Amino acid sequence: MSLRDVAIVGVYATKQAKQLPDRTSLDLALEAIHGAVGDAGLAIDDVDGIAVEWPGPGGLQRHDGASWARVLGHPMAWTSDGLFDNSGPRGVLKAAAAISAGLCSVAVVGGGQVARRVGSEPIGSGDVLEFTDYVGAYVMTQFALAAQRHMHEFGTTPEQLATVSATIRNHGSINPEAVMYGRGPYTADDVLASRVISTPLHLLDCCLVAEGGAAIVLTSAERATDLDCKPVYLLGGGMDVTDPHYTQPPRLDRTGWLGQPAIDRAFRLAGCTAAEIDAFMLYDATSFEVIRQVEMLGLCGKGEGGAYCTPANIGLGGATPVNPDGGLLSYTWLGAQQMTLKVIEAVRQLRGTAVNQIPDVNLALATSSASATHHYECVVLGNDR
């Protein structure tokens, strides 16, 4: 078996909101799992592979799969442990590899997040950040440094970054499922008028922080034909991992093209090019990340991403529509599971069930993570094998 012999047969996203005060991360994850399994026309007992982030309470740290086996009520033939291994394109690729190898027959990828707070501060912090926060190198600052260098080298402007943000946020403003539904329409001037977070990034250049859950179900393409759902096939994928995230200087010459090997491998396996992709679900923690990725994809030349990213190209009616659901800028951001939502939107576009549906989608790309994180994953999905 190969990647093409694996299909996504179920997807589910819970309600997304800035706060879900009556929910826990665990029950959001459970809702997402049951919803995705139901979407596939399967039962929980059919699941024998699990790549779902364990949010607690209880369970064993670094034994996500064992905790889920206990909660779901039956043993698992294959499990995956680890935050990024249980989400998005990376989780999908690892689950697909397990199915291809015969280690399991039905796998679930996903999780849930509720960002509980005490006062104005989150409970806990990423362990890697203790080496960077004390000098002011917060997450958005690290993204901003790469963007600023791109502006210095290629003449990219704040107005071009703002145009990316306004375009994608306007997609979310007409998506009833988006956290920012009804906000907008935005212009580039609106983005530039928002406060500066870290030069050159303004508040509206940066993603949301929200709560919710998401899950994906995969099985063999052969079994998918017996299910009462429209399967979406995994045609190609790739990963590019260079350093622990947020620990190394975000130099443009090192991280600016992070993900290029992953993209090249994904398209080689899929037998297509970016020009043949009908809908792009690009990781957009900041507006600059979209500019960076369209250059890597070859949709324009190096340094030309700012000029390329206009509504005529990346808008809903554009030549290469990007993040029709509103992306991380407007739809939602769920920690690691925002990467799962990129894949879910790609599946919905291919099925023809998306809220902001792009016409005649036959190939879709979903990507995750970005320059400052030092890792990047992507999958090419299609309606046909």
Secondary structure, 3 states (H helix, E strand, C coil): CCHHHEEEEEEEECCCECCCCCCCHHHHHHHHHHHHHHHCCCCHHHCCEEEECCCCCCCCCCCHHHHHHHHHCCCCCEECCCCHHHCHHHHHHHHHHHHHCCCCCEEEEEEEECCCEECCEECCCCHHHHHCHHHCCCHHHHHHHHHHHHHHHHCCCHHHHHHHHHHHHHHHHCCCCCCCCCCCCCCHHHHHHCCEEECCEEHHHECCCCEEEEEEEEEEHHHHCCCCCCCEEEEEEEEEECCCCCCCCCCHHHHCCCCHHHHHHHHHHHCCCHHHCCEEECCCCEHHHHHHHHHHCCCCCCCCHHHHCCHHHHCCCCCCCECCCCHHHHCCCCCCHHHHHHHHHHHHHHHCCCCCCCCCCCEEEEEECCHHHCEEEEEEEECCC
